[in-house]
């Protein structure tokens, strides 16, 4: 059962990125985020914003084929000495034991860990987590995308992550670390 839940609406990829950046500025070492959403929902765009807010090295892309990418904190960035970003794509992992095999425990306490497609696979890693569900207003069929393999944006006719369309983003905090909502600094109009 979540400690709290907040639903936000964004209309552009830039707003999704800005929301991620505002949240990233609030994150601390040990934070675990679980991102869920269909192909093109904005998970990578959101994570790029998180990276900006955390002050990590630029160039965040989906770790679909390597499973894990570590983005180090920049000593001359906005949060010198802040946490690194560990970005995981659990789409091809079938269970919590396969998550254990990639050894996230070594970086979990000192980094911010973001796991795409992690629901049902990573909850055992921490007593606290923030779930971020991204929902597209328009399905891929409605915008004429090619038939994709779920989780693999590389085969689409265009980059759906940057396609401006309304999205609903639901944040759910679980456990003591997320007993209060993060201060998002009004990143999106109507956001407290």
C-alpha positions in Angstrom: 0.0 0.0 0.0 1.5 3.4 -1.0 2.2 6.0 1.6 1.0 8.6 -0.8 0.0 9.0 -4.5 0.0 12.0 -6.8 -1.3 12.2 -10.4 0.2 14.8 -12.8 -0.6 15.6 -16.4 2.1 16.7 -18.9 1.5 17.7 -22.5 5.0 17.7 -23.9 8.3 15.7 -23.7 9.9 18.9 -22.3 7.4 18.9 -19.4 8.2 15.2 -18.8 11.9 16.1 -18.7 11.3 19.1 -16.4 9.3 16.9 -14.0 12.1 14.4 -13.9 14.7 17.2 -13.3 12.6 18.7 -10.5 12.4 15.2 -8.9 16.1 14.5 -9.5 17.1 17.6 -7.6 15.3 16.1 -4.5 16.7 12.6 -4.7 19.2 11.2 -2.3 21.6 8.3 -2.3 19.7 5.1 -1.7 16.6 6.2 -3.5 15.0 3.5 -5.7 12.6 4.4 -8.5 10.6 1.9 -10.5 9.4 3.2 -13.9 6.5 1.6 -15.6 4.9 2.6 -18.9 4.2 1.3 -22.4 6.7 1.8 -25.2 7.1 5.5 -25.9 5.5 6.6 -22.6 8.5 8.7 -21.8 10.5 6.6 -19.3 13.8 7.5 -20.9 12.9 11.2 -21.3 11.9 11.2 -17.6 15.2 9.6 -16.6 17.1 12.1 -18.7 15.4 14.8 -16.6 16.3 12.9 -13.4 19.9 12.9 -14.5 19.9 16.6 -15.1 18.5 17.2 -11.7 21.0 14.9 -10.1 23.9 16.5 -11.9 25.2 13.4 -13.6 27.0 13.0 -16.9 24.8 13.7 -19.9 24.0 11.1 -22.6 21.4 9.0 -20.8 19.9 6.4 -23.2 17.8 3.3 -22.5 20.0 0.4 -21.2 17.9 -2.1 -23.1 20.7 -4.3 -24.3 23.4 -3.8 -21.6 20.8 -4.0 -18.8 22.6 -1.4 -16.6 24.3 1.9 -17.2 26.0 4.0 -14.5 26.0 7.8 -15.0 28.5 9.4 -12.6 27.9 12.6 -10.7 29.8 15.5 -12.2 32.1 17.3 -9.7 31.5 20.6 -11.5 27.7 20.0 -11.9 24.8 21.4 -10.0 25.2 18.8 -7.2 28.9 18.1 -6.7 29.5 15.1 -4.5 25.9 14.0 -5.1 24.8 10.4 -6.0 25.5 8.7 -9.3 22.6 7.4 -11.3 22.3 3.7 -11.9 19.8 3.1 -14.8 18.5 -0.4 -15.3 16.2 -1.9 -17.9 14.6 -5.0 -16.4 12.5 -5.8 -19.5 14.4 -9.0 -20.4 14.8 -10.1 -16.8 12.2 -12.6 -15.8 12.4 -12.6 -12.0 13.8 -11.0 -8.8 16.6 -13.5 -8.8 17.8 -12.3 -12.2 17.8 -8.8 -10.7 20.0 -10.1 -7.9 22.4 -11.5 -10.5 23.2 -8.0 -11.8 24.4 -7.1 -8.3 22.6 -3.8 -7.7 23.2 -4.2 -3.9 26.7 -2.9 -4.4 25.5 0.6 -5.6 22.1 0.8 -4.1 23.0 2.7 -0.9 25.4 5.2 -2.6 23.5 5.9 -5.8 20.0 6.7 -7.1 18.7 3.6 -8.8 16.1 3.8 -11.6 14.7 0.6 -12.9 12.5 0.6 -16.0 10.1 -2.4 -16.3 11.0 -3.2 -12.7 7.6 -3.8 -11.1 7.4 -7.2 -9.6 11.2 -7.6 -9.8 12.9 -5.1 -7.5 10.6 -4.5 -4.5 12.8 -6.8 -2.4 15.9 -4.4 -2.9 14.6 -1.7 -0.5 11.9 -1.1 2.1 11.3 2.2 0.3 10.7 2.9 -3.3 9.0 5.5 -5.6 6.9 4.1 -8.4 6.5 6.3 -11.4 3.8 5.2 -13.9 3.8 7.0 -17.3 0.6 6.6 -19.4 0.3 7.8 -22.9 -3.0 9.4 -24.0 -2.7 8.0 -27.5 -1.6 4.5 -28.2 1.0 3.6 -30.8 -1.6 2.4 -33.2 -3.3 5.8 -33.2 -0.1 7.5 -34.4 0.9 5.0 -37.0 4.0 3.4 -35.4 5.5 0.3 -36.8 4.9 -3.0 -34.9 7.5 -2.8 -32.1 8.9 -5.4 -29.9 7.9 -4.2 -26.4 10.7 -2.3 -24.7 12.8 -1.8 -27.8 12.4 1.7 -29.2 15.1 1.1 -31.8 12.8 -0.4 -34.4 10.2 2.3 -34.5 9.7 4.5 -37.5 10.3 7.6 -35.3 11.3 8.4 -31.7 8.1 8.2 -29.7 9.9 9.4 -26.5 10.0 12.9 -28.1 6.5 12.8 -29.5 4.5 15.6 -27.9 1.2 14.2 -26.6 -0.5 14.3 -23.2 0.7 11.9 -20.6 -0.5 11.1 -17.1 2.3 10.5 -14.6 1.4 8.8 -11.4 3.9 8.9 -8.5 3.5 6.5 -5.6 5.7 6.5 -2.5 6.3 3.4 -0.5 8.1 3.0 2.8 9.7 5.4 5.3 11.9 7.1 2.8 8.8 8.3 0.9 6.6 9.1 3.9 6.2 12.6 2.4 5.8 13.8 -1.2 8.9 15.3 -2.8 8.9 19.1 -3.4 8.8 19.4 -7.1 9.1 23.1 -7.2 6.2 23.7 -9.6 8.0 22.0 -12.5 4.7 21.4 -14.1 1.8 23.9 -14.0 -0.5 22.8 -11.2 2.1 20.8 -9.5 2.5 21.6 -5.8 
